[in-house]
């Protein structure tokens, strides 16, 4: 049942989270048809509260005792204090997702001096926390300094340890000088069930450090 999720490591302000997008709630165990785009934009975040969404944190599960997720001035603020994310209750298909974001000033713990990092998880499947107790199995559209546009396949397992149904993507790729996988139109098509695919303009000298910016980065500076 594909859903959208937004994961984080740093403070993030989510300005808009919308999709062209019929429905399954998170609490309903009976599958229903997913919502398809028919009449225009569906606002996944209403700008007022978390109606239609739910949160998950690795340590406190469905309880957000530290108020990691808050709404202010029509925007969703994510403090980044912990590992987890926010997810839609309904499921969707055949969508075009639009997400606008801005980094906040706070960083945390072991990630304090590393590149600011978050991401949008699409086609989320399986249980919450199915990947290292943190996220659901999904395809991640990466949001990281120097790597916005990377894609990752995030595998997951059920409570009994069995894998969530095979999750994969196919891409045309090459290997760069460091052996990393990079998207390149027209090259060899490969199937990925895990791992990352760098966007074509990612700086080959990328470093996991706070404030990193590549010469071809397309996202606006912080």
C-alpha positions in Angstrom: 0.0 0.0 0.0 2.0 3.0 -1.2 2.1 6.0 1.1 4.2 9.1 1.4 6.6 9.7 4.2 9.1 12.4 5.1 12.2 11.3 7.1 14.8 13.5 8.7 18.1 13.8 10.6 18.1 17.6 10.9 15.6 20.4 11.6 13.5 20.9 8.5 10.7 23.3 7.6 8.2 21.6 5.2 6.5 24.4 3.3 4.3 22.4 1.0 3.5 18.7 0.7 1.0 18.1 -2.1 0.2 15.6 -4.8 -1.9 15.2 -7.8 -3.7 12.5 -6.8 -9.3 7.4 -4.2 -8.2 5.2 -0.1 -6.8 3.3 2.9 -6.4 4.7 6.4 -3.4 3.7 8.5 -5.8 2.1 11.0 -7.8 0.1 8.5 -6.5 -3.4 7.9 -8.8 -4.0 5.0 -7.1 -2.9 1.7 -9.0 -0.4 -0.4 -8.2 1.1 -3.8 -5.5 3.7 -3.7 -6.2 7.3 -4.6 -5.4 8.3 -8.2 -5.3 11.8 -9.6 -8.6 12.7 -11.1 -9.7 16.3 -10.2 -6.5 18.2 -9.4 -4.2 18.8 -6.4 -4.6 17.0 -3.1 -2.9 18.8 -0.2 -1.3 16.2 1.9 -0.5 18.8 4.6 -3.3 21.3 5.3 -1.1 24.0 6.8 -3.0 23.9 10.1 -2.5 20.6 11.8 -1.4 17.0 11.2 -4.9 15.8 10.1 -4.4 12.9 7.6 -0.9 12.3 8.8 0.8 10.3 11.6 4.3 10.3 13.0 6.8 7.6 13.9 10.0 7.8 16.0 12.4 5.0 16.5 12.4 5.4 20.3 8.8 6.5 21.2 7.0 4.9 18.2 3.7 6.7 17.6 4.1 9.1 20.6 5.8 12.4 19.8 6.6 13.3 23.4 9.4 15.7 22.4 7.2 17.6 19.9 9.5 16.8 17.0 6.6 17.7 14.6 4.9 21.0 15.0 2.9 23.4 12.8 3.5 27.1 12.8 2.6 29.9 10.4 1.2 27.4 7.9 4.3 25.3 7.8 5.3 21.9 9.2 8.4 22.2 11.4 10.5 19.1 12.0 13.1 19.6 14.7 15.1 16.5 13.7 15.5 15.4 17.3 15.6 11.6 16.8 15.2 9.1 13.9 11.8 8.7 12.2 9.4 10.5 10.0 5.9 11.5 9.2 3.5 9.5 6.9 0.2 9.9 5.1 -2.7 7.8 6.4 -4.2 7.3 3.0 -2.5 5.5 0.1 -2.0 6.9 -3.4 -1.0 5.9 -6.9 -0.2 7.6 -10.3 0.8 10.8 -8.6 3.1 13.8 -9.2 4.5 14.8 -5.8 5.5 18.4 -5.0 7.5 19.2 -1.8 9.1 22.4 -0.8 11.6 22.5 2.1 14.0 24.7 3.9 16.7 23.7 6.4 16.4 24.9 10.0 19.3 25.9 12.2 19.5 22.9 14.6 21.7 19.8 14.2 21.9 16.9 16.6 24.3 14.5 18.3 26.6 12.3 16.0 25.2 14.1 12.9 26.0 17.6 14.2 28.9 18.3 11.8 27.6 16.3 8.9 25.7 17.3 5.7 22.1 18.2 6.5 20.1 15.2 5.4 16.4 14.3 5.0 14.3 12.8 2.3 10.8 12.0 0.9 9.9 8.3 0.9 7.4 7.2 -1.8 5.6 3.9 -2.2 6.0 3.2 1.5 5.1 -0.4 2.3 5.2 -2.9 5.2 5.3 -2.0 8.9 6.5 1.3 10.4 10.0 0.9 11.5 10.6 -2.0 9.1 14.0 -0.6 8.2 16.3 -0.6 11.2 13.3 0.4 13.4 13.2 3.7 11.7 11.4 3.8 8.3 9.1 1.8 6.1 10.3 0.0 3.0 10.2 2.6 0.3 11.9 4.5 -2.5 13.6 7.6 -1.2 14.0 10.8 -3.0 17.0 12.1 -1.2 17.3 15.6 0.3 20.9 16.0 1.4 23.4 18.8 1.0 25.1 18.1 -2.3 22.8 15.1 -3.1 19.3 16.4 -3.6 17.9 14.2 -6.4 19.7 11.0 -5.4 17.5 8.0 -5.3 17.7 5.2 -2.7 15.9 1.9 -2.4 15.1 1.4 1.3 14.3 -2.3 2.1 12.3 -3.4 5.1 11.2 -6.5 7.1 8.1 -7.6 8.9 8.0 -8.3 12.6 8.9 -12.0 12.0 12.0 -10.9 10.0 10.6 -11.8 6.6 11.3 -9.2 3.9 8.6 -6.8 2.7 7.6 -7.8 -0.8 10.4 -7.3 -3.3 11.0 -3.5 -3.8 13.1 -2.3 -6.7 13.7 0.4 -9.3 15.3 0.2 -12.7 17.7 2.9 -13.9 20.3 3.6 -16.6 23.6 4.0 -14.8 27.4 4.2 -15.0 30.1 3.8 -12.4 32.1 6.9 -11.5 35.8 7.1 -10.7 35.1 6.0 -7.1 32.9 3.1 -8.1 29.7 4.9 -7.1 26.5 4.4 -9.2 25.4 7.5 -11.2 22.4 7.9 -13.4 23.1 8.5 -17.0 20.5 8.4 -19.7 21.1 5.8 -22.4 23.6 3.7 -20.5 23.1 0.2 -19.1 19.8 -0.5 -17.4 20.1 -2.2 -14.0 17.6 -3.3 -11.3 18.3 -2.1 -7.8 16.8 -3.7 -4.7 18.9 -1.6 -2.3 21.4 1.1 -2.3 21.8 4.6 -3.8 21.8 6.0 -7.3 23.6 9.4 -7.5 22.1 12.2 -9.5 24.1 13.0 -12.6 25.5 16.3 -11.3 26.6 15.2 -7.9 30.1 16.4 -7.1 32.5 13.5 -7.3 34.4 15.1 -4.4 31.3 15.2 -2.2 32.0 15.1 1.5 29.6 14.4 4.4 30.1 17.7 6.1 27.8 20.5 7.2 27.4 23.2 4.5 28.7 21.1 1.6 27.7 22.5 -1.8 28.6 21.1 -5.2 29.2 23.2 -8.3 26.2 21.8 -10.1 23.7 21.7 -7.2 20.3 22.8 -8.5 18.6 23.4 -5.1 18.7 26.9 -3.7 21.4 27.6 -1.1 20.3 27.4 2.5 
